[in-house]
Amino acid sequence: MLPERGPARYILGIDPGLRSTGFGLIEQSGNKLAYVASGCIKTDDKGTLPERLLTIAQDIQSIINQHKPDDVVVEKVFVNVNPQSTLLLGQARGAAITAAVLAGATVYEYTALQVKQAVVGHGKAAKEQVQEMVKRLLKLDTTPQADAADALATAITHAHSRQGFGALGAELLGKRKTTQRGGRLI
């Protein structure tokens, strides 16, 4: 059973992948972020595509049911050099999003460029730079695994977007007919 929660928000980040789907859960209290949990969902390379997608979906649902996040954040797919890899990544992403929606979660999306920009300060950051910044921002003793770090970085990006102009946009959206496009209020 989970302890009683205060005004903090829990954000689950997901870095989808067919071999390894990273997940990371953080707690946001005002402008403070705290690590809650992270890891990787590994699928059987010898399994069929439907079996592997089922593993991702079931494990994501289990994580959501266990931790009850307020928001679920998924990294958007980028166009890969290999179209087959892009298609498989999209299917893994779809399994994760479907699992989150079936669990009743609200899903948000950010590109890898947005995540790297928010966490490291530039969109061309290397995986090692993302891992190091996640370690620093969440005050971790050890460096998280690459896929888990990407998921935590996605959650951190969402937490940052809820502050400043991102929070202003959310407030305005709730009060009048305003929309956001490309991060801008319209």
N, C-alpha and C positions, 0 to 999 in steps of 0.2 A: 504494500500500500504506500502511496506517495504521501509525503508530509503536506500539511496545509500550506497553501501558497499565499504570499502577500501580493503587492502590486507589480511584482516582477513579471516579465514576459519570458517565455521559453521559446526559442527559435531552433528548429531542426533544419540543418543544411544537408543537402544531398548532392554528391558528385557522381552522376550515373556512369556506369560502365558495365559491359557484359561480363567481363572476367571479374572485376572488382568494383563494387559500388561503395563509395565512401559515405559515411554519415557522421555528423557532428552536431551535438546539442549544446547550446549555450543559454545562460540566463542573463537577461538584461534588466538592470535596476537603474533607471535614470540613464546616466552616461557610463555606468559601470557594467563591464561584461565579466562573466565568470564561466569557466568550463564546467560542463555537467557530465558529458559522455561522448565518446567517439569510437569509431571502428570501421571495419570493412566487411561488406557482405561478399563472400567469395562464391562463385558458381562453379560447378563441375564442368571442366573443359570437354569431357566426354559425353556430357548430357546433351539432349536435343535443345534446340532454341526455345521451344515452349517450356521445357523443364527449367531451363536457366532463368527465363523471364518469371516463371512462377516463384522460384527461390527469391528473386529480388522483391517481387510484390509481397509475398508472405512475410519476409523479414522486415520490410519497411512498415507494413501494417502492425507487426508485433512491436517494433520500436515506438510507433505512434501510440499504440494502445498502452504500452508500459509508461511512457513519459508524458503523454498528453500535451504536446507542444501547442502554443498559441498560433504559430505560423510555421509553415513548411516552405523551404526555399530550395529551388532546383536550378542547377546550372544549365543554361541554354546550350543546345548543340551548335557546334561550329562546323563549317563545311571542311571536311578532311580531303586530303589528296586522293585517298582511296574511297570511292563512293560506297563500296560494300561496308567498310568500317563505319562510315557515317550512318548508313542505314541501321546497322546493328546497334550503334550507340543510341540512335533515336528510339529504337525499340526498347532498350533498357531504360531510357528516360521515360518513355511512355508507361512502362510497367510501374516505375516509381511514382509517377504522377497519379496514375489510376489508383494505386494502393492508398496514396495520401487522400485523394478525393473520397474513395470508398470509406475511409476511416473518419470522414467528416472534417478534414483539415482544410484550411485556406492555403492555397499554393501561390507562391510568388516566383518570378524567374529573373535571373541576371546572367549576362554574358560573362565569359571568362575575362574579357577585357575590363568589364565593370568591376569584377571581383578583384583582379590584380591592381587596378587603379585605386580602389577603396582601401585595400589592405597594405599594399607595398608603396603605392604612390605613382606607379607607371604601369601601363598595360602590357608591356613586353617583359615583365618580371619572370625569372626562372622559377621552377618548382621549389628549389631550395630556398629562394628568397621568400616565397609565400610561407613555406614551413617555418622559417625563422621568425617572420613577423607574427604568425599565429601563436607561436611559442611565447613571444614577448607580450603580445596584446592580452593573452589569456593567462600570463604568468605561470606557464607550465614548466615543470622540472626537466622534461624530456621533449625531444622533437617528435611531433606526431607523424605517423605514416603519411606518405604523399597523398593518397586518396582521401584519408580522414582529414588531413590538413586543408585540402581543397574544399571539403564539405564544411569544415569549421570556418574557413575564409568566406564562404558563401553566406553562412549565418551571420558573420560579423558585418558583411556588406549590408545585409538587410537591417541589422541593428543600427548601423550608421545612417541608412536611408530614412529611418524612422525619426531621426533627430534633425534639427535645422530645417532647411527648406523641404526635406522629405516629410517631416512631421507637419509642417505648415500645409503642404499639399494635401495630406491625409485629412487634416482638420477642415480645410476648405471644401474638399470633396464631400465631406459629411454634411456640410451646411447648405450648399447650393449646387446647382447643376454645373459642375466644373469637371473636366477630365484632364488626365495626364497623357502626354504623348512624347516618347523619347525623353522622359524625365522632366518635361516642361509642363507647367500648368497652362491649360487652354481655357 
